[in-house]
Amino acid sequence: MKKFLALVLAAGMFMPVVVGAQEKKSPEEQFKAMDKNGDNKLSKEEYVGNAEGEKKTKKEDRFKTLDKNNDGFVDLEEFKAGQKKA
């Protein structure tokens, strides 16, 4: 019984690592999930989503940083470039 409990505890320690690796999406997948209207660019509203409070402020600031050409949208290339720096 002790060996079984030790095995269960050991497996539980590695479970978050395995689950986290499976949930990691590529930048393209992340972008597509946020691009609600499918126009291949993210508006500030799409990027910020339902964030509130301090998290919303941080996402708004991050959006401004990602929008390199200041057109009010983040395209996939801008998004991917920002992922590399983060």
PDB file of N, CA, C and O in Angstrom, chain B, residues numbered from 101:
ATOM      1  N   MET B 101       0.817  -1.196   0.000  1.00  0.00           N
ATOM      2  CA  MET B 101       0.000   0.000   0.000  1.00  0.00           C
ATOM      3  C   MET B 101       0.864   1.264   0.000  1.00  0.00           C
ATOM      4  O   MET B 101       0.537   2.243  -0.670  1.00  0.00           O
ATOM      5  N   LYS B 102       1.979   1.236   0.763  1.00  0.00           N
ATOM      6  CA  LYS B 102       2.867   2.387   0.809  1.00  0.00           C
ATOM      7  C   LYS B 102       3.488   2.650  -0.553  1.00  0.00           C
ATOM      8  O   LYS B 102       3.647   3.803  -0.954  1.00  0.00           O
ATOM      9  N   LYS B 103       3.840   1.586  -1.265  1.00  0.00           N
ATOM     10  CA  LYS B 103       4.422   1.750  -2.594  1.00  0.00           C
ATOM     11  C   LYS B 103       3.403   2.381  -3.543  1.00  0.00           C
ATOM     12  O   LYS B 103       3.747   3.228  -4.368  1.00  0.00           O
ATOM     13  N   PHE B 104       2.158   1.961  -3.414  1.00  0.00           N
ATOM     14  CA  PHE B 104       1.093   2.505  -4.263  1.00  0.00           C
ATOM     15  C   PHE B 104       0.920   4.002  -4.004  1.00  0.00           C
ATOM     16  O   PHE B 104       0.821   4.790  -4.945  1.00  0.00           O
ATOM     17  N   LEU B 105       0.884   4.395  -2.723  1.00  0.00           N
ATOM     18  CA  LEU B 105       0.736   5.813  -2.382  1.00  0.00           C
ATOM     19  C   LEU B 105       1.927   6.624  -2.879  1.00  0.00           C
ATOM     20  O   LEU B 105       1.763   7.739  -3.375  1.00  0.00           O
ATOM     21  N   ALA B 106       3.117   6.063  -2.743  1.00  0.00           N
ATOM     22  CA  ALA B 106       4.314   6.761  -3.231  1.00  0.00           C
ATOM     23  C   ALA B 106       4.237   6.951  -4.743  1.00  0.00           C
ATOM     24  O   ALA B 106       4.591   8.014  -5.255  1.00  0.00           O
ATOM     25  N   LEU B 107       3.781   5.938  -5.450  1.00  0.00           N
ATOM     26  CA  LEU B 107       3.629   6.024  -6.899  1.00  0.00           C
ATOM     27  C   LEU B 107       2.606   7.089  -7.289  1.00  0.00           C
ATOM     28  O   LEU B 107       2.839   7.874  -8.208  1.00  0.00           O
ATOM     29  N   VAL B 108       1.474   7.113  -6.587  1.00  0.00           N
ATOM     30  CA  VAL B 108       0.424   8.102  -6.868  1.00  0.00           C
ATOM     31  C   VAL B 108       0.943   9.514  -6.613  1.00  0.00           C
ATOM     32  O   VAL B 108       0.700  10.416  -7.414  1.00  0.00           O
ATOM     33  N   LEU B 109       1.648   9.712  -5.517  1.00  0.00           N
ATOM     34  CA  LEU B 109       2.207  11.023  -5.201  1.00  0.00           C
ATOM     35  C   LEU B 109       3.248  11.447  -6.238  1.00  0.00           C
ATOM     36  O   LEU B 109       3.268  12.603  -6.660  1.00  0.00           O
ATOM     37  N   ALA B 110       4.100  10.530  -6.643  1.00  0.00           N
ATOM     38  CA  ALA B 110       5.110  10.842  -7.647  1.00  0.00           C
ATOM     39  C   ALA B 110       4.463  11.203  -8.972  1.00  0.00           C
ATOM     40  O   ALA B 110       4.888  12.151  -9.632  1.00  0.00           O
ATOM     41  N   ALA B 111       3.448  10.464  -9.364  1.00  0.00           N
ATOM     42  CA  ALA B 111       2.741  10.759 -10.612  1.00  0.00           C
ATOM     43  C   ALA B 111       2.059  12.120 -10.535  1.00  0.00           C
ATOM     44  O   ALA B 111       2.038  12.859 -11.519  1.00  0.00           O
ATOM     45  N   GLY B 112       1.512  12.449  -9.394  1.00  0.00           N
ATOM     46  CA  GLY B 112       0.845  13.730  -9.203  1.00  0.00           C
ATOM     47  C   GLY B 112       1.783  14.911  -9.319  1.00  0.00           C
ATOM     48  O   GLY B 112       1.377  15.997  -9.731  1.00  0.00           O
ATOM     49  N   MET B 113       3.043  14.700  -8.956  1.00  0.00           N
ATOM     50  CA  MET B 113       4.026  15.780  -9.061  1.00  0.00           C
ATOM     51  C   MET B 113       4.309  16.126 -10.515  1.00  0.00           C
ATOM     52  O   MET B 113       4.576  17.287 -10.827  1.00  0.00           O
ATOM     53  N   PHE B 114       4.257  15.149 -11.408  1.00  0.00           N
ATOM     54  CA  PHE B 114       4.586  15.385 -12.809  1.00  0.00           C
ATOM     55  C   PHE B 114       3.370  15.716 -13.660  1.00  0.00           C
ATOM     56  O   PHE B 114       3.519  16.134 -14.809  1.00  0.00           O
ATOM     57  N   MET B 115       2.194  15.542 -13.129  1.00  0.00           N
ATOM     58  CA  MET B 115       0.970  15.783 -13.890  1.00  0.00           C
ATOM     59  C   MET B 115       0.873  17.219 -14.400  1.00  0.00           C
ATOM     60  O   MET B 115       0.544  17.406 -15.571  1.00  0.00           O
ATOM     61  N   PRO B 116       1.145  18.254 -13.581  1.00  0.00           N
ATOM     62  CA  PRO B 116       1.040  19.619 -14.103  1.00  0.00           C
ATOM     63  C   PRO B 116       2.006  19.885 -15.251  1.00  0.00           C
ATOM     64  O   PRO B 116       1.678  20.654 -16.155  1.00  0.00           O
ATOM     65  N   VAL B 117       3.166  19.280 -15.241  1.00  0.00           N
ATOM     66  CA  VAL B 117       4.138  19.465 -16.314  1.00  0.00           C
ATOM     67  C   VAL B 117       3.594  18.891 -17.609  1.00  0.00           C
ATOM     68  O   VAL B 117       3.690  19.529 -18.657  1.00  0.00           O
ATOM     69  N   VAL B 118       3.033  17.713 -17.554  1.00  0.00           N
ATOM     70  CA  VAL B 118       2.483  17.061 -18.735  1.00  0.00           C
ATOM     71  C   VAL B 118       1.266  17.822 -19.256  1.00  0.00           C
ATOM     72  O   VAL B 118       1.149  18.054 -20.459  1.00  0.00           O
ATOM     73  N   VAL B 119       0.363  18.208 -18.363  1.00  0.00           N
ATOM     74  CA  VAL B 119      -0.839  18.930 -18.767  1.00  0.00           C
ATOM     75  C   VAL B 119      -0.463  20.279 -19.365  1.00  0.00           C
ATOM     76  O   VAL B 119      -1.022  20.678 -20.387  1.00  0.00           O
ATOM     77  N   GLY B 120       0.475  20.986 -18.742  1.00  0.00           N
ATOM     78  CA  GLY B 120       0.906  22.288 -19.247  1.00  0.00           C
ATOM     79  C   GLY B 120       1.501  22.194 -20.640  1.00  0.00           C
ATOM     80  O   GLY B 120       1.265  23.067 -21.475  1.00  0.00           O
ATOM     81  N   ALA B 121       2.259  21.157 -20.897  1.00  0.00           N
ATOM     82  CA  ALA B 121       2.866  20.982 -22.210  1.00  0.00           C
ATOM     83  C   ALA B 121       1.815  20.723 -23.277  1.00  0.00           C
ATOM     84  O   ALA B 121       1.968  21.167 -24.415  1.00  0.00           O
ATOM     85  N   GLN B 122       0.763  20.017 -22.929  1.00  0.00           N
ATOM     86  CA  GLN B 122      -0.284  19.707 -23.892  1.00  0.00           C
ATOM     87  C   GLN B 122      -1.126  20.937 -24.208  1.00  0.00           C
ATOM     88  O   GLN B 122      -1.628  21.064 -25.324  1.00  0.00           O
ATOM     89  N   GLU B 123      -1.289  21.837 -23.256  1.00  0.00           N
ATOM     90  CA  GLU B 123      -2.147  23.000 -23.435  1.00  0.00           C
ATOM     91  C   GLU B 123      -1.450  24.151 -24.146  1.00  0.00           C
ATOM     92  O   GLU B 123      -2.120  25.082 -24.593  1.00  0.00           O
ATOM     93  N   LYS B 124      -0.141  24.118 -24.262  1.00  0.00           N
ATOM     94  CA  LYS B 124       0.605  25.202 -24.902  1.00  0.00           C
ATOM     95  C   LYS B 124       0.228  25.278 -26.369  1.00  0.00           C
ATOM     96  O   LYS B 124       0.396  24.315 -27.118  1.00  0.00           O
ATOM     97  N   LYS B 125      -0.284  26.434 -26.772  1.00  0.00           N
ATOM     98  CA  LYS B 125      -0.691  26.635 -28.158  1.00  0.00           C
ATOM     99  C   LYS B 125       0.362  27.443 -28.885  1.00  0.00           C
ATOM    100  O   LYS B 125       1.069  28.252 -28.284  1.00  0.00           O
ATOM    101  N   SER B 126       0.458  27.221 -30.174  1.00  0.00           N
ATOM    102  CA  SER B 126       1.375  28.003 -31.000  1.00  0.00           C
ATOM    103  C   SER B 126       0.871  29.435 -31.081  1.00  0.00           C
ATOM    104  O   SER B 126      -0.308  29.687 -30.831  1.00  0.00           O
ATOM    105  N   PRO B 127       1.748  30.383 -31.427  1.00  0.00           N
ATOM    106  CA  PRO B 127       1.293  31.769 -31.596  1.00  0.00           C
ATOM    107  C   PRO B 127       0.149  31.883 -32.611  1.00  0.00           C
ATOM    108  O   PRO B 127      -0.774  32.676 -32.427  1.00  0.00           O
ATOM    109  N   GLU B 128       0.216  31.092 -33.671  1.00  0.00           N
ATOM    110  CA  GLU B 128      -0.841  31.119 -34.689  1.00  0.00           C
ATOM    111  C   GLU B 128      -2.181  30.671 -34.106  1.00  0.00           C
ATOM    112  O   GLU B 128      -3.221  31.260 -34.400  1.00  0.00           O
ATOM    113  N   GLU B 129      -2.148  29.623 -33.276  1.00  0.00           N
ATOM    114  CA  GLU B 129      -3.375  29.125 -32.649  1.00  0.00           C
ATOM    115  C   GLU B 129      -3.926  30.134 -31.652  1.00  0.00           C
ATOM    116  O   GLU B 129      -5.137  30.342 -31.580  1.00  0.00           O
ATOM    117  N   GLN B 130      -3.043  30.759 -30.885  1.00  0.00           N
ATOM    118  CA  GLN B 130      -3.467  31.780 -29.932  1.00  0.00           C
ATOM    119  C   GLN B 130      -4.110  32.955 -30.667  1.00  0.00           C
ATOM    120  O   GLN B 130      -5.161  33.452 -30.264  1.00  0.00           O
ATOM    121  N   PHE B 131      -3.470  33.387 -31.741  1.00  0.00           N
ATOM    122  CA  PHE B 131      -3.972  34.513 -32.528  1.00  0.00           C
ATOM    123  C   PHE B 131      -5.348  34.191 -33.094  1.00  0.00           C
ATOM    124  O   PHE B 131      -6.274  34.994 -32.988  1.00  0.00           O
ATOM    125  N   LYS B 132      -5.476  33.025 -33.690  1.00  0.00           N
ATOM    126  CA  LYS B 132      -6.746  32.623 -34.297  1.00  0.00           C
ATOM    127  C   LYS B 132      -7.864  32.572 -33.254  1.00  0.00           C
ATOM    128  O   LYS B 132      -8.996  32.965 -33.535  1.00  0.00           O
ATOM    129  N   ALA B 133      -7.549  32.092 -32.061  1.00  0.00           N
ATOM    130  CA  ALA B 133      -8.552  32.009 -30.996  1.00  0.00           C
ATOM    131  C   ALA B 133      -9.023  33.397 -30.557  1.00  0.00           C
ATOM    132  O   ALA B 133     -10.182  33.565 -30.177  1.00  0.00           O
ATOM    133  N   MET B 134      -8.140  34.381 -30.606  1.00  0.00           N
ATOM    134  CA  MET B 134      -8.508  35.736 -30.192  1.00  0.00           C
ATOM    135  C   MET B 134      -9.179  36.516 -31.318  1.00  0.00           C
ATOM    136  O   MET B 134      -9.929  37.454 -31.050  1.00  0.00           O
ATOM    137  N   ASP B 135      -8.924  36.147 -32.570  1.00  0.00           N
ATOM    138  CA  ASP B 135      -9.483  36.854 -33.730  1.00  0.00           C
ATOM    139  C   ASP B 135     -10.941  36.441 -33.933  1.00  0.00           C
ATOM    140  O   ASP B 135     -11.247  35.606 -34.784  1.00  0.00           O
ATOM    141  N   LYS B 136     -11.819  37.026 -33.156  1.00  0.00           N
ATOM    142  CA  LYS B 136     -13.230  36.609 -33.120  1.00  0.00           C
ATOM    143  C   LYS B 136     -13.955  36.802 -34.440  1.00  0.00           C
ATOM    144  O   LYS B 136     -14.815  35.992 -34.787  1.00  0.00           O
ATOM    145  N   ASN B 137     -13.632  37.861 -35.190  1.00  0.00           N
ATOM    146  CA  ASN B 137     -14.352  38.102 -36.440  1.00  0.00           C
ATOM    147  C   ASN B 137     -13.634  37.550 -37.671  1.00  0.00           C
ATOM    148  O   ASN B 137     -14.127  37.692 -38.790  1.00  0.00           O
ATOM    149  N   GLY B 138     -12.482  36.925 -37.474  1.00  0.00           N
ATOM    150  CA  GLY B 138     -11.786  36.248 -38.565  1.00  0.00           C
ATOM    151  C   GLY B 138     -11.201  37.160 -39.629  1.00  0.00           C
ATOM    152  O   GLY B 138     -11.026  36.735 -40.771  1.00  0.00           O
ATOM    153  N   ASP B 139     -10.893  38.414 -39.279  1.00  0.00           N
ATOM    154  CA  ASP B 139     -10.334  39.339 -40.277  1.00  0.00           C
ATOM    155  C   ASP B 139      -8.804  39.330 -40.323  1.00  0.00           C
ATOM    156  O   ASP B 139      -8.194  40.169 -40.985  1.00  0.00           O
ATOM    157  N   ASN B 140      -8.197  38.392 -39.628  1.00  0.00           N
ATOM    158  CA  ASN B 140      -6.744  38.219 -39.597  1.00  0.00           C
ATOM    159  C   ASN B 140      -5.998  39.397 -38.985  1.00  0.00           C
ATOM    160  O   ASN B 140      -4.848  39.666 -39.332  1.00  0.00           O
ATOM    161  N   LYS B 141      -6.656  40.088 -38.083  1.00  0.00           N
ATOM    162  CA  LYS B 141      -6.020  41.126 -37.281  1.00  0.00           C
ATOM    163  C   LYS B 141      -6.806  41.246 -35.984  1.00  0.00           C
ATOM    164  O   LYS B 141      -8.002  40.957 -35.935  1.00  0.00           O
ATOM    165  N   LEU B 142      -6.117  41.674 -34.942  1.00  0.00           N
ATOM    166  CA  LEU B 142      -6.752  41.795 -33.635  1.00  0.00           C
ATOM    167  C   LEU B 142      -7.024  43.253 -33.326  1.00  0.00           C
ATOM    168  O   LEU B 142      -6.121  44.088 -33.374  1.00  0.00           O
ATOM    169  N   SER B 143      -8.276  43.555 -33.007  1.00  0.00           N
ATOM    170  CA  SER B 143      -8.606  44.878 -32.483  1.00  0.00           C
ATOM    171  C   SER B 143      -8.213  44.881 -31.004  1.00  0.00           C
ATOM    172  O   SER B 143      -7.939  43.833 -30.419  1.00  0.00           O
ATOM    173  N   LYS B 144      -8.191  46.068 -30.417  1.00  0.00           N
ATOM    174  CA  LYS B 144      -7.876  46.135 -28.995  1.00  0.00           C
ATOM    175  C   LYS B 144      -8.915  45.363 -28.189  1.00  0.00           C
ATOM    176  O   LYS B 144      -8.575  44.713 -27.200  1.00  0.00           O
ATOM    177  N   GLU B 145     -10.169  45.429 -28.600  1.00  0.00           N
ATOM    178  CA  GLU B 145     -11.233  44.721 -27.888  1.00  0.00           C
ATOM    179  C   GLU B 145     -11.016  43.207 -27.941  1.00  0.00           C
ATOM    180  O   GLU B 145     -11.209  42.512 -26.944  1.00  0.00           O
ATOM    181  N   GLU B 146     -10.614  42.703 -29.111  1.00  0.00           N
ATOM    182  CA  GLU B 146     -10.362  41.262 -29.233  1.00  0.00           C
ATOM    183  C   GLU B 146      -9.166  40.862 -28.383  1.00  0.00           C
ATOM    184  O   GLU B 146      -9.193  39.819 -27.730  1.00  0.00           O
ATOM    185  N   TYR B 147      -8.116  41.677 -28.384  1.00  0.00           N
ATOM    186  CA  TYR B 147      -6.903  41.353 -27.636  1.00  0.00           C
ATOM    187  C   TYR B 147      -7.154  41.391 -26.126  1.00  0.00           C
ATOM    188  O   TYR B 147      -6.720  40.498 -25.398  1.00  0.00           O
ATOM    189  N   VAL B 148      -7.847  42.414 -25.667  1.00  0.00           N
ATOM    190  CA  VAL B 148      -8.090  42.569 -24.228  1.00  0.00           C
ATOM    191  C   VAL B 148      -9.120  41.562 -23.737  1.00  0.00           C
ATOM    192  O   VAL B 148      -9.013  41.060 -22.618  1.00  0.00           O
ATOM    193  N   GLY B 149     -10.110  41.267 -24.562  1.00  0.00           N
ATOM    194  CA  GLY B 149     -11.124  40.283 -24.185  1.00  0.00           C
ATOM    195  C   GLY B 149     -11.929  40.727 -22.985  1.00  0.00           C
ATOM    196  O   GLY B 149     -12.359  41.877 -22.904  1.00  0.00           O
ATOM    197  N   ASN B 150     -12.130  39.821 -22.064  1.00  0.00           N
ATOM    198  CA  ASN B 150     -12.948  40.097 -20.871  1.00  0.00           C
ATOM    199  C   ASN B 150     -12.119  40.494 -19.659  1.00  0.00           C
ATOM    200  O   ASN B 150     -12.622  40.482 -18.536  1.00  0.00           O
ATOM    201  N   ALA B 151     -10.857  40.847 -19.869  1.00  0.00           N
ATOM    202  CA  ALA B 151      -9.990  41.212 -18.750  1.00  0.00           C
ATOM    203  C   ALA B 151     -10.557  42.421 -18.020  1.00  0.00           C
ATOM    204  O   ALA B 151     -11.200  43.282 -18.620  1.00  0.00           O
ATOM    205  N   GLU B 152     -10.311  42.472 -16.735  1.00  0.00           N
ATOM    206  CA  GLU B 152     -10.798  43.575 -15.910  1.00  0.00           C
ATOM    207  C   GLU B 152      -9.692  44.080 -15.007  1.00  0.00           C
ATOM    208  O   GLU B 152      -8.719  43.376 -14.735  1.00  0.00           O
ATOM    209  N   GLY B 153      -9.854  45.305 -14.551  1.00  0.00           N
ATOM    210  CA  GLY B 153      -8.943  45.881 -13.574  1.00  0.00           C
ATOM    211  C   GLY B 153      -7.525  46.005 -14.084  1.00  0.00           C
ATOM    212  O   GLY B 153      -7.287  46.429 -15.215  1.00  0.00           O
ATOM    213  N   GLU B 154      -6.581  45.628 -13.229  1.00  0.00           N
ATOM    214  CA  GLU B 154      -5.155  45.760 -13.548  1.00  0.00           C
ATOM    215  C   GLU B 154      -4.768  44.904 -14.758  1.00  0.00           C
ATOM    216  O   GLU B 154      -3.938  45.304 -15.574  1.00  0.00           O
ATOM    217  N   LYS B 155      -5.377  43.730 -14.860  1.00  0.00           N
ATOM    218  CA  LYS B 155      -5.073  42.855 -15.995  1.00  0.00           C
ATOM    219  C   LYS B 155      -5.503  43.519 -17.307  1.00  0.00           C
ATOM    220  O   LYS B 155      -4.802  43.410 -18.313  1.00  0.00           O
ATOM    221  N   LYS B 156      -6.636  44.198 -17.302  1.00  0.00           N
ATOM    222  CA  LYS B 156      -7.112  44.904 -18.501  1.00  0.00           C
ATOM    223  C   LYS B 156      -6.131  46.013 -18.878  1.00  0.00           C
ATOM    224  O   LYS B 156      -5.787  46.171 -20.049  1.00  0.00           O
ATOM    225  N   THR B 157      -5.688  46.771 -17.890  1.00  0.00           N
ATOM    226  CA  THR B 157      -4.734  47.853 -18.142  1.00  0.00           C
ATOM    227  C   THR B 157      -3.441  47.313 -18.736  1.00  0.00           C
ATOM    228  O   THR B 157      -2.894  47.896 -19.672  1.00  0.00           O
ATOM    229  N   LYS B 158      -2.951  46.204 -18.196  1.00  0.00           N
ATOM    230  CA  LYS B 158      -1.714  45.604 -18.709  1.00  0.00           C
ATOM    231  C   LYS B 158      -1.884  45.123 -20.146  1.00  0.00           C
ATOM    232  O   LYS B 158      -0.989  45.299 -20.973  1.00  0.00           O
ATOM    233  N   LYS B 159      -3.028  44.517 -20.444  1.00  0.00           N
ATOM    234  CA  LYS B 159      -3.278  44.040 -21.807  1.00  0.00           C
ATOM    235  C   LYS B 159      -3.420  45.210 -22.783  1.00  0.00           C
ATOM    236  O   LYS B 159      -2.972  45.118 -23.926  1.00  0.00           O
ATOM    237  N   GLU B 160      -4.036  46.302 -22.342  1.00  0.00           N
ATOM    238  CA  GLU B 160      -4.146  47.488 -23.208  1.00  0.00           C
ATOM    239  C   GLU B 160      -2.766  48.064 -23.503  1.00  0.00           C
ATOM    240  O   GLU B 160      -2.478  48.446 -24.637  1.00  0.00           O
ATOM    241  N   ASP B 161      -1.919  48.125 -22.487  1.00  0.00           N
ATOM    242  CA  ASP B 161      -0.552  48.609 -22.686  1.00  0.00           C
ATOM    243  C   ASP B 161       0.232  47.684 -23.614  1.00  0.00           C
ATOM    244  O   ASP B 161       0.977  48.143 -24.480  1.00  0.00           O
ATOM    245  N   ARG B 162       0.058  46.392 -23.426  1.00  0.00           N
ATOM    246  CA  ARG B 162       0.740  45.403 -24.278  1.00  0.00           C
ATOM    247  C   ARG B 162       0.269  45.530 -25.730  1.00  0.00           C
ATOM    248  O   ARG B 162       1.067  45.394 -26.657  1.00  0.00           O
ATOM    249  N   PHE B 163      -1.014  45.788 -25.923  1.00  0.00           N
ATOM    250  CA  PHE B 163      -1.556  45.970 -27.271  1.00  0.00           C
ATOM    251  C   PHE B 163      -0.852  47.134 -27.966  1.00  0.00           C
ATOM    252  O   PHE B 163      -0.467  47.022 -29.130  1.00  0.00           O
ATOM    253  N   LYS B 164      -0.684  48.246 -27.259  1.00  0.00           N
ATOM    254  CA  LYS B 164      -0.009  49.414 -27.834  1.00  0.00           C
ATOM    255  C   LYS B 164       1.426  49.061 -28.234  1.00  0.00           C
ATOM    256  O   LYS B 164       1.914  49.513 -29.270  1.00  0.00           O
ATOM    257  N   THR B 165       2.087  48.266 -27.423  1.00  0.00           N
ATOM    258  CA  THR B 165       3.462  47.848 -27.718  1.00  0.00           C
ATOM    259  C   THR B 165       3.512  46.945 -28.945  1.00  0.00           C
ATOM    260  O   THR B 165       4.412  47.074 -29.776  1.00  0.00           O
ATOM    261  N   LEU B 166       2.556  46.036 -29.063  1.00  0.00           N
ATOM    262  CA  LEU B 166       2.532  45.097 -30.191  1.00  0.00           C
ATOM    263  C   LEU B 166       2.190  45.780 -31.512  1.00  0.00           C
ATOM    264  O   LEU B 166       2.687  45.377 -32.564  1.00  0.00           O
ATOM    265  N   ASP B 167       1.351  46.806 -31.467  1.00  0.00           N
ATOM    266  CA  ASP B 167       0.881  47.492 -32.674  1.00  0.00           C
ATOM    267  C   ASP B 167       1.980  48.413 -33.209  1.00  0.00           C
ATOM    268  O   ASP B 167       1.926  49.629 -33.026  1.00  0.00           O
ATOM    269  N   LYS B 168       2.963  47.829 -33.863  1.00  0.00           N
ATOM    270  CA  LYS B 168       4.154  48.560 -34.313  1.00  0.00           C
ATOM    271  C   LYS B 168       3.846  49.629 -35.362  1.00  0.00           C
ATOM    272  O   LYS B 168       4.499  50.673 -35.377  1.00  0.00           O
ATOM    273  N   ASN B 169       2.870  49.394 -36.238  1.00  0.00           N
ATOM    274  CA  ASN B 169       2.580  50.379 -37.285  1.00  0.00           C
ATOM    275  C   ASN B 169       1.464  51.349 -36.879  1.00  0.00           C
ATOM    276  O   ASN B 169       1.028  52.171 -37.685  1.00  0.00           O
ATOM    277  N   ASN B 170       1.017  51.252 -35.653  1.00  0.00           N
ATOM    278  CA  ASN B 170       0.014  52.168 -35.093  1.00  0.00           C
ATOM    279  C   ASN B 170      -1.257  52.293 -35.926  1.00  0.00           C
ATOM    280  O   ASN B 170      -1.816  53.382 -36.060  1.00  0.00           O
ATOM    281  N   ASP B 171      -1.707  51.174 -36.484  1.00  0.00           N
ATOM    282  CA  ASP B 171      -2.947  51.210 -37.265  1.00  0.00           C
ATOM    283  C   ASP B 171      -4.178  50.831 -36.431  1.00  0.00           C
ATOM    284  O   ASP B 171      -5.291  50.762 -36.953  1.00  0.00           O
ATOM    285  N   GLY B 172      -3.965  50.586 -35.130  1.00  0.00           N
ATOM    286  CA  GLY B 172      -5.078  50.234 -34.255  1.00  0.00           C
ATOM    287  C   GLY B 172      -5.398  48.750 -34.239  1.00  0.00           C
ATOM    288  O   GLY B 172      -6.376  48.323 -33.626  1.00  0.00           O
ATOM    289  N   PHE B 173      -4.575  47.973 -34.914  1.00  0.00           N
ATOM    290  CA  PHE B 173      -4.755  46.520 -34.968  1.00  0.00           C
ATOM    291  C   PHE B 173      -3.407  45.835 -34.796  1.00  0.00           C
ATOM    292  O   PHE B 173      -2.359  46.429 -35.053  1.00  0.00           O
ATOM    293  N   VAL B 174      -3.444  44.589 -34.361  1.00  0.00           N
ATOM    294  CA  VAL B 174      -2.245  43.753 -34.284  1.00  0.00           C
ATOM    295  C   VAL B 174      -2.436  42.618 -35.272  1.00  0.00           C
ATOM    296  O   VAL B 174      -3.372  41.827 -35.149  1.00  0.00           O
ATOM    297  N   ASP B 175      -1.541  42.539 -36.261  1.00  0.00           N
ATOM    298  CA  ASP B 175      -1.619  41.434 -37.216  1.00  0.00           C
ATOM    299  C   ASP B 175      -0.782  40.267 -36.706  1.00  0.00           C
ATOM    300  O   ASP B 175      -0.118  40.369 -35.675  1.00  0.00           O
ATOM    301  N   LEU B 176      -0.821  39.177 -37.426  1.00  0.00           N
ATOM    302  CA  LEU B 176      -0.138  37.965 -36.961  1.00  0.00           C
ATOM    303  C   LEU B 176       1.364  38.180 -36.814  1.00  0.00           C
ATOM    304  O   LEU B 176       1.966  37.701 -35.852  1.00  0.00           O
ATOM    305  N   GLU B 177       1.970  38.888 -37.750  1.00  0.00           N
ATOM    306  CA  GLU B 177       3.423  39.116 -37.674  1.00  0.00           C
ATOM    307  C   GLU B 177       3.788  39.952 -36.450  1.00  0.00           C
ATOM    308  O   GLU B 177       4.767  39.653 -35.766  1.00  0.00           O
ATOM    309  N   GLU B 178       3.013  40.991 -36.170  1.00  0.00           N
ATOM    310  CA  GLU B 178       3.257  41.803 -34.974  1.00  0.00           C
ATOM    311  C   GLU B 178       3.067  40.949 -33.724  1.00  0.00           C
ATOM    312  O   GLU B 178       3.849  41.046 -32.778  1.00  0.00           O
ATOM    313  N   PHE B 179       2.037  40.119 -33.719  1.00  0.00           N
ATOM    314  CA  PHE B 179       1.750  39.250 -32.593  1.00  0.00           C
ATOM    315  C   PHE B 179       2.901  38.284 -32.347  1.00  0.00           C
ATOM    316  O   PHE B 179       3.359  38.120 -31.216  1.00  0.00           O
ATOM    317  N   LYS B 180       3.365  37.643 -33.428  1.00  0.00           N
ATOM    318  CA  LYS B 180       4.465  36.663 -33.296  1.00  0.00           C
ATOM    319  C   LYS B 180       5.749  37.350 -32.853  1.00  0.00           C
ATOM    320  O   LYS B 180       6.492  36.795 -32.043  1.00  0.00           O
ATOM    321  N   ALA B 181       6.027  38.547 -33.366  1.00  0.00           N
ATOM    322  CA  ALA B 181       7.224  39.275 -32.959  1.00  0.00           C
ATOM    323  C   ALA B 181       7.169  39.586 -31.465  1.00  0.00           C
ATOM    324  O   ALA B 181       8.183  39.512 -30.770  1.00  0.00           O
ATOM    325  N   GLY B 182       5.997  39.930 -30.985  1.00  0.00           N
ATOM    326  CA  GLY B 182       5.821  40.207 -29.557  1.00  0.00           C
ATOM    327  C   GLY B 182       5.970  38.965 -28.697  1.00  0.00           C
ATOM    328  O   GLY B 182       6.425  39.054 -27.557  1.00  0.00           O
ATOM    329  N   GLN B 183       5.594  37.813 -29.223  1.00  0.00           N
ATOM    330  CA  GLN B 183       5.736  36.554 -28.491  1.00  0.00           C
ATOM    331  C   GLN B 183       7.214  36.218 -28.295  1.00  0.00           C
ATOM    332  O   GLN B 183       7.600  35.689 -27.252  1.00  0.00           O
ATOM    333  N   LYS B 184       8.028  36.521 -29.287  1.00  0.00           N
ATOM    334  CA  LYS B 184       9.459  36.217 -29.198  1.00  0.00           C
ATOM    335  C   LYS B 184      10.151  37.069 -28.141  1.00  0.00           C
ATOM    336  O   LYS B 184      11.099  36.617 -27.499  1.00  0.00           O
ATOM    337  N   LYS B 185       9.678  38.301 -27.959  1.00  0.00           N
ATOM    338  CA  LYS B 185      10.295  39.212 -26.989  1.00  0.00           C
ATOM    339  C   LYS B 185       9.845  38.929 -25.573  1.00  0.00           C
ATOM    340  O   LYS B 185      10.564  39.230 -24.621  1.00  0.00           O
ATOM    341  N   ALA B 186       8.661  38.353 -25.421  1.00  0.00           N
ATOM    342  CA  ALA B 186       8.101  38.136 -24.079  1.00  0.00           C
ATOM    343  C   ALA B 186       8.780  37.013 -23.342  1.00  0.00           C
ATOM    344  O   ALA B 186       8.418  36.713 -22.205  1.00  0.00           O
TER     345      ALA B 186
END
